[in-house]
Protein backbone atom coordinates (compact mmCIF):
# COMPACT_ATOMS: atom_id res chain seq x y z
CA UNK A 1 0.00 0.00 0.00
CA UNK A 2 2.86 2.38 0.80
CA UNK A 3 4.30 1.58 -2.63
CA UNK A 4 0.96 2.66 -4.17
CA UNK A 5 1.02 5.96 -2.29
CA UNK A 6 4.65 6.63 -3.26
CA UNK A 7 3.96 5.83 -6.90
CA UNK A 8 1.16 8.40 -7.09
CA UNK A 9 2.81 11.27 -5.19
CA UNK A 10 3.94 13.12 -8.31
CA UNK A 11 0.39 13.11 -9.71
CA UNK A 12 -1.24 14.63 -6.62
CA UNK A 13 -2.06 18.25 -5.88
CA UNK A 14 0.28 19.98 -3.38
CA UNK A 15 -2.31 19.60 -0.61
CA UNK A 16 -2.95 15.91 -1.32
CA UNK A 17 0.80 15.33 -1.56
CA UNK A 18 1.23 16.53 2.03
CA UNK A 19 -1.32 13.93 3.14
CA UNK A 20 0.50 11.24 1.14
CA UNK A 21 3.85 12.14 2.72
CA UNK A 22 2.33 11.82 6.19
CA UNK A 23 1.13 8.31 5.29
CA UNK A 24 4.59 7.31 4.06
CA UNK A 25 6.53 8.82 6.96
CA UNK A 26 4.34 7.39 9.73
CA UNK A 27 1.68 4.89 8.57
CA UNK A 28 1.02 3.53 12.08
CA UNK A 29 0.26 7.00 13.44
CA UNK A 30 -1.82 7.96 10.38
CA UNK A 31 -3.99 4.88 10.87
CA UNK A 32 -4.95 6.11 14.35
CA UNK A 33 -5.67 9.75 13.43
CA UNK A 34 -9.05 11.32 12.77
CA UNK A 35 -9.91 13.29 9.65
CA UNK A 36 -9.61 16.59 11.54
CA UNK A 37 -6.23 15.62 13.04
CA UNK A 38 -4.83 14.71 9.64
CA UNK A 39 -6.19 17.89 8.08
CA UNK A 40 -4.73 20.03 10.86
CA UNK A 41 -1.26 18.45 10.70
CA UNK A 42 -1.08 18.65 6.90
CA UNK A 43 -2.58 22.15 6.69
CA UNK A 44 -5.35 20.97 4.38
CA UNK A 45 -9.15 20.81 4.51
CA UNK A 46 -10.98 17.69 5.67
CA UNK A 47 -12.50 17.16 2.17
CA UNK A 48 -8.92 17.07 0.82
CA UNK A 49 -8.13 14.12 3.12
CA UNK A 50 -11.20 12.25 1.88
CA UNK A 51 -10.43 13.13 -1.73
CA UNK A 52 -6.91 11.77 -1.29
CA UNK A 53 -8.27 8.41 -0.09
CA UNK A 54 -10.87 8.20 -2.86
CA UNK A 55 -8.23 9.05 -5.46
CA UNK A 56 -6.41 5.86 -4.46
CA UNK A 57 -9.55 3.78 -4.97
CA UNK A 58 -10.99 3.68 -1.43
CA UNK A 59 -14.48 4.69 -0.31
CA UNK A 60 -13.09 7.10 2.24
CA UNK A 61 -10.69 7.55 5.14
CA UNK A 62 -12.14 4.69 7.20
CA UNK A 63 -11.55 2.07 4.50
CA UNK A 64 -8.14 3.55 3.72
CA UNK A 65 -7.05 3.26 7.38
CA UNK A 66 -8.39 -0.31 7.60
CA UNK A 67 -6.18 -1.30 4.67
CA UNK A 68 -3.25 0.57 6.18
CA UNK A 69 -3.66 -1.28 9.50
CA UNK A 70 -3.95 -4.59 7.66
CA UNK A 71 -0.65 -3.98 5.87
CA UNK A 72 0.99 -2.93 9.13
CA UNK A 73 -0.21 -6.11 10.88
CA UNK A 74 1.36 -8.21 8.12
CA UNK A 75 4.58 -6.37 8.76
CA UNK A 76 6.01 -3.30 7.09
CA UNK A 77 9.48 -3.54 8.65
CA UNK A 78 10.89 -0.16 7.71
CA UNK A 79 9.41 3.20 6.78
CA UNK A 80 11.07 6.40 5.72
CA UNK A 81 11.36 9.24 8.20
CA UNK A 82 13.10 12.53 7.47
CA UNK A 83 15.60 13.84 9.98
CA UNK A 84 14.48 17.12 11.56
CA UNK A 85 16.05 19.74 13.78
CA UNK A 86 14.55 18.34 16.99
CA UNK A 87 16.12 14.88 16.62
CA UNK A 88 18.85 13.70 18.96
CA UNK A 89 21.98 12.12 17.48
CA UNK A 90 20.64 8.65 18.28
CA UNK A 91 17.26 9.38 16.70
CA UNK A 92 18.97 10.76 13.62
CA UNK A 93 21.13 7.63 13.37
CA UNK A 94 18.07 5.38 13.54
CA UNK A 95 16.24 7.42 10.89
CA UNK A 96 19.20 7.36 8.52
CA UNK A 97 19.56 3.59 8.92
CA UNK A 98 15.82 2.96 8.53
CA UNK A 99 15.66 5.22 5.48
CA UNK A 100 18.48 3.30 3.81
CA UNK A 101 16.92 -0.07 4.61
CA UNK A 102 13.52 1.13 3.35
CA UNK A 103 15.07 2.29 0.07
CA UNK A 104 16.85 -1.03 -0.49
CA UNK A 105 13.72 -2.98 0.45
CA UNK A 106 11.65 -0.92 -2.00
CA UNK A 107 14.13 -1.69 -4.78
CA UNK A 108 14.04 -5.39 -3.91
CA UNK A 109 10.25 -5.44 -4.17
CA UNK A 110 10.29 -3.60 -7.50
CA UNK A 111 13.47 -5.17 -8.89
CA UNK A 112 13.71 -4.25 -12.61
CA UNK A 113 14.60 -7.79 -13.63
CA UNK A 114 14.39 -7.29 -17.39
CA UNK A 115 16.50 -4.13 -17.27
CA UNK A 116 19.13 -5.82 -15.07
CA UNK A 117 19.30 -8.70 -17.54
CA UNK A 118 19.62 -6.37 -20.52
CA UNK A 119 22.31 -4.25 -18.85
CA UNK A 120 24.30 -7.30 -17.80
CA UNK A 121 24.10 -8.80 -21.30
CA UNK A 122 25.25 -5.58 -22.96
CA UNK A 123 28.20 -5.13 -20.60
CA UNK A 124 29.20 -8.80 -20.99
CA UNK A 125 29.13 -8.34 -24.78
CA UNK A 126 31.33 -5.25 -24.43
CA UNK A 127 33.81 -7.33 -22.42
CA UNK A 128 33.92 -10.05 -25.08
CA UNK A 129 34.41 -7.46 -27.84
CA UNK A 130 36.96 -5.48 -25.80
CA UNK A 131 34.84 -2.34 -25.93
CA UNK A 132 35.09 0.51 -23.41
CA UNK A 133 32.97 1.03 -20.30
CA UNK A 134 32.54 4.61 -19.05
CA UNK A 135 30.82 5.87 -15.90
CA UNK A 136 29.35 9.40 -15.79
CA UNK A 137 28.32 11.12 -12.57
CA UNK A 138 28.74 14.49 -10.88
CA UNK A 139 28.87 15.41 -7.20
CA UNK A 140 27.78 12.48 -5.02
CA UNK A 141 27.07 10.45 -8.14
CA UNK A 142 30.64 11.09 -9.26
CA UNK A 143 31.91 9.21 -6.22
CA UNK A 144 29.68 6.27 -7.15
CA UNK A 145 30.96 6.49 -10.74
CA UNK A 146 34.52 6.10 -9.45
CA UNK A 147 33.47 3.06 -7.45
CA UNK A 148 31.88 1.54 -10.58
CA UNK A 149 35.03 2.15 -12.60
CA UNK A 150 37.20 0.42 -9.96
CA UNK A 151 34.72 -2.44 -9.61
CA UNK A 152 34.79 -3.29 -13.31
CA UNK A 153 38.51 -2.58 -13.73
CA UNK A 154 39.14 -5.48 -11.36
CA UNK A 155 37.20 -7.68 -13.76
CA UNK A 156 39.48 -6.65 -16.63
CA UNK A 157 37.34 -4.00 -18.29
CA UNK A 158 38.76 -0.96 -20.05
CA UNK A 159 36.76 1.35 -17.79
CA UNK A 160 36.91 5.04 -16.93
CA UNK A 161 34.93 7.44 -14.76
CA UNK A 162 34.11 11.05 -15.60
CA UNK A 163 33.09 13.27 -12.71
CA UNK A 164 32.45 16.59 -14.44
CA UNK A 165 30.60 17.86 -17.49
CA UNK A 166 33.73 18.73 -19.46
CA UNK A 167 35.35 15.29 -19.17
CA UNK A 168 31.98 13.62 -19.85
CA UNK A 169 31.56 15.51 -23.14
CA UNK A 170 35.13 14.70 -24.19
CA UNK A 171 34.56 11.04 -23.41
CA UNK A 172 31.16 10.96 -25.13
CA UNK A 173 32.49 12.37 -28.40
CA UNK A 174 34.95 9.48 -28.73
CA UNK A 175 32.44 6.66 -28.10
CA UNK A 176 31.60 4.13 -30.81
CA UNK A 177 29.06 1.38 -31.42
CA UNK A 178 29.54 -1.36 -28.86
CA UNK A 179 30.86 0.98 -26.15
CA UNK A 180 28.90 1.29 -22.91
CA UNK A 181 28.17 4.43 -20.90
CA UNK A 182 26.69 4.11 -17.41
CA UNK A 183 25.09 7.42 -16.35
CA UNK A 184 24.30 7.96 -12.66
CA UNK A 185 22.07 10.72 -11.34
CA UNK A 186 19.78 11.03 -8.32
CA UNK A 187 17.75 13.80 -9.95
CA UNK A 188 18.03 12.63 -13.56
CA UNK A 189 17.90 16.28 -14.61
CA UNK A 190 21.52 17.46 -14.74
CA UNK A 191 21.90 19.48 -17.94
CA UNK A 192 25.57 18.64 -18.49
CA UNK A 193 24.99 14.93 -17.94
CA UNK A 194 22.01 14.89 -20.31
CA UNK A 195 24.09 16.65 -22.97
CA UNK A 196 26.88 14.07 -22.64
CA UNK A 197 24.42 11.17 -22.75
CA UNK A 198 22.85 12.57 -25.90
CA UNK A 199 26.28 12.83 -27.57
CA UNK A 200 27.27 9.30 -26.53
CA UNK A 201 24.03 7.87 -27.93
CA UNK A 202 24.48 9.68 -31.24
CA UNK A 203 27.99 8.23 -31.41
CA UNK A 204 26.48 4.75 -31.18
CA UNK A 205 27.14 3.89 -27.53
CA UNK A 206 24.63 2.04 -25.35
CA UNK A 207 23.67 4.23 -22.38
CA UNK A 208 22.62 2.52 -19.15
CA UNK A 209 21.07 4.95 -16.66
CA UNK A 210 20.72 4.59 -12.90
CA UNK A 211 18.09 7.18 -12.02
CA UNK A 212 14.50 7.61 -10.95
CA UNK A 213 11.38 6.86 -12.97
CA UNK A 214 9.93 9.68 -15.04
CA UNK A 215 13.13 11.73 -15.29
CA UNK A 216 14.64 13.14 -18.52
CA UNK A 217 17.61 10.80 -18.16
CA UNK A 218 15.29 7.78 -17.87
CA UNK A 219 13.54 8.83 -21.08
CA UNK A 220 16.80 9.41 -22.96
CA UNK A 221 18.83 6.30 -22.07
CA UNK A 222 19.01 2.95 -23.87
CA UNK A 223 18.47 0.83 -20.73
CA UNK A 224 16.88 2.25 -17.57
CA UNK A 225 17.73 0.71 -14.20
CA UNK A 226 15.04 2.41 -12.11
CA UNK A 227 16.49 3.51 -8.77
CA UNK A 228 13.46 5.10 -7.12
CA UNK A 229 14.00 6.24 -3.54
CA UNK A 230 12.16 7.95 -0.69
CA UNK A 231 14.39 10.88 0.21
CA UNK A 232 13.84 14.48 -0.86
CA UNK A 233 17.13 15.34 -2.59
CA UNK A 234 16.05 18.97 -2.91
CA UNK A 235 16.23 19.26 0.88
CA UNK A 236 18.92 16.74 1.83
CA UNK A 237 22.24 15.56 0.42
CA UNK A 238 21.75 12.13 -1.22
CA UNK A 239 22.21 9.36 1.34
CA UNK A 240 20.06 6.27 0.79
CA UNK A 241 19.92 6.95 -2.97
CA UNK A 242 23.72 6.85 -3.08
CA UNK A 243 23.73 3.47 -1.32
CA UNK A 244 21.11 2.26 -3.80
CA UNK A 245 23.31 3.18 -6.76
CA UNK A 246 26.27 1.36 -5.19
CA UNK A 247 24.14 -1.74 -4.66
CA UNK A 248 22.85 -1.72 -8.25
CA UNK A 249 26.42 -1.52 -9.56
CA UNK A 250 27.29 -4.51 -7.38
CA UNK A 251 24.27 -6.43 -8.72
CA UNK A 252 25.20 -5.79 -12.34
CA UNK A 253 28.91 -6.48 -11.75
CA UNK A 254 28.07 -9.81 -10.12
CA UNK A 255 25.71 -10.76 -12.98
CA UNK A 256 28.34 -9.83 -15.56
CA UNK A 257 31.02 -11.83 -13.72
CA UNK A 258 28.76 -14.89 -13.78
CA UNK A 259 28.31 -14.49 -17.55
CA UNK A 260 32.04 -14.13 -18.16
CA UNK A 261 32.71 -17.25 -16.13
CA UNK A 262 34.78 -17.98 -13.04
CA UNK A 263 37.60 -19.74 -14.90
CA UNK A 264 38.05 -16.85 -17.31
CA UNK A 265 38.03 -14.30 -14.52
CA UNK A 266 40.27 -16.19 -12.13
CA UNK A 267 43.49 -15.36 -14.00
CA UNK A 268 42.56 -11.67 -14.21
CA UNK A 269 41.65 -11.46 -10.53
CA UNK A 270 44.85 -13.23 -9.48
CA UNK A 271 46.92 -10.89 -11.65
CA UNK A 272 45.21 -7.84 -10.15
CA UNK A 273 45.67 -9.16 -6.61
CA UNK A 274 49.35 -9.85 -7.28
CA UNK A 275 50.02 -6.30 -8.45
CA UNK A 276 48.12 -4.81 -5.51
CA UNK A 277 49.66 -7.00 -2.80
CA UNK A 278 52.99 -5.14 -2.65
CA UNK A 279 51.11 -1.93 -1.82
CA UNK A 280 50.03 -3.32 1.55
CA UNK A 281 51.91 -4.01 4.75
CA UNK A 282 52.31 -7.70 5.51
Secondary structure as GFF3:
##gff-version 3
##sequence-region A 1 282
A	DSSP	alpha_helix	2	8	.	.	.	ID=ss1
A	DSSP	three_ten_helix	9	11	.	.	.	ID=ss2
A	DSSP	alpha_helix	14	25	.	.	.	ID=ss3
A	DSSP	alpha_helix	27	30	.	.	.	ID=ss4
A	DSSP	alpha_helix	35	42	.	.	.	ID=ss5
A	DSSP	alpha_helix	46	55	.	.	.	ID=ss6
A	DSSP	alpha_helix	61	74	.	.	.	ID=ss7
A	DSSP	alpha_helix	89	109	.	.	.	ID=ss8
A	DSSP	alpha_helix	113	128	.	.	.	ID=ss9
A	DSSP	beta_strand	132	136	.	.	.	ID=ss10
A	DSSP	alpha_helix	140	153	.	.	.	ID=ss11
A	DSSP	beta_strand	158	162	.	.	.	ID=ss12
A	DSSP	alpha_helix	165	173	.	.	.	ID=ss13
A	DSSP	beta_strand	180	184	.	.	.	ID=ss14
A	DSSP	alpha_helix	191	202	.	.	.	ID=ss15
A	DSSP	beta_strand	206	211	.	.	.	ID=ss16
A	DSSP	alpha_helix	216	220	.	.	.	ID=ss17
A	DSSP	beta_strand	223	226	.	.	.	ID=ss18
A	DSSP	alpha_helix	240	260	.	.	.	ID=ss19
A	DSSP	alpha_helix	262	277	.	.	.	ID=ss20
###
